[in-house]
Amino acid sequence: MVAAAPAIVASGGFLSLPLPRRTTRIWGPASRCSTRRCSTKIARSKSSSGSMEATAGSGREMEELRRGIAELYDESSGVWEDIWGDHMHHGFYPPDKAASLADHRAAQIRMIEEALRFSGVSDDVDEKPQRIVDVGCGIGGSSRYLANKYGARCQGITLSPVQAQRAQALVAAQGLADRVEFQVADALAQPFPDGQFDLVWSMESGEHMPDKRKFVSELARVAAPGATIIIVTWCHRDLSPSEESLRPEEKKLLSKICDAYYLPAWCSTADYVQLLHSLSLQDIRAADWSEYVAPFWPAVIQSALTWKGLTSLLRSGKYSLMHSIA
């Protein structure tokens, strides 16, 4: 039996549960219109809800998806960093606190801290994580934050060569190069041995994975006995017992999001929980954090409409422009 505890959070929706000795937490943003994930032209899910596994698309199609994701982030990461800083994910906004433009970067740090709190990651010197993997690391914002917080060693992987290069430059500038490193690698075939990490971190990268079962299996494979797995990801709403699929208007909306962001099949938090149980993980926790991330996208739009935002977008390239218009 795998000794790990998973936590699942949907940004906008959050899901987390405990595992035997390994802890997994899945978390991600949920959509305000009740859906968060969709099927793309490249890899569609076999399930009626558009969820857990991609169809066995051709090698060429899968390579096109990987290349599209890499090119999107090669182009857009510089723009995002310039406007928003080094954390490429939603912020967390307490419902009793008014959101302000000045608070949005702090909200992204709150998102990290809330995910750790929800997952029960200890700050105790004898229990805090020492070996961390950041799956879908962007330019390494979470990796650097977690390495500093816990004094840990961290490995980050991304499909984007531009992101990996920038992340490595930032750790060198901050004196962390001896403990934090990045490489270009596929989350569905991670270049690490089994049982390597005591904290497996995936902050809003699962939505890009065409095969959710393989994605979760790889997270569990590299997790050491007693580790915690945290997945923060975009999910569509859970289906009711009487539903076989999302409503047509929901599927249409998700398709638009997928086409803009290179997202394959979406799934629900319930689908993720089912996958985690199938791997014999324990202490699984799940939650929907839609209300806590809702202020984020209006802030993104507001910042994009500033002179700095507009000039950065115009310099960025076609993928960033498509991304922003969507």
Salt bridges, closest charged atoms under 4 A:
GLU53 OE2 - ARG213 NE 2.68
GLU63 OE1 - ARG66 NH2 3.15
GLU64 OE2 - ARG60 NH1 2.52
GLU81 OE2 - ARG166 NH2 2.74
ASP82 OD1 - LYS308 NZ 3.87
ASP86 OD1 - HIS87 NE2 3.58
ASP86 OD2 - ARG144 NH2 2.85
ASP103 OD1 - LYS97 NZ 3.75
ASP103 OD2 - ARG110 NH2 2.78
GLU113 OE2 - LYS149 NZ 3.14
GLU114 OE1 - ARG117 NH2 2.77
ASP123 OD1 - LYS149 NZ 3.82
ASP186 OD2 - ARG66 NH1 3.74
ASP194 OD1 - ARG221 NH1 2.79
ASP198 OD2 - ARG131 NH2 3.88
GLU204 OE2 - HIS90 ND1 2.89
GLU218 OE2 - LYS214 NZ 3.99
GLU218 OE2 - ARG221 NE 2.67
GLU243 OE1 - ARG237 NH1 2.82
GLU249 OE2 - ARG247 NE 3.10
GLU250 OE2 - ARG237 NE 2.84
GLU250 OE2 - ARG247 NH2 2.83
ASP283 OD2 - ARG25 NH2 2.85
ASP283 OD1 - ARG285 NE 3.46
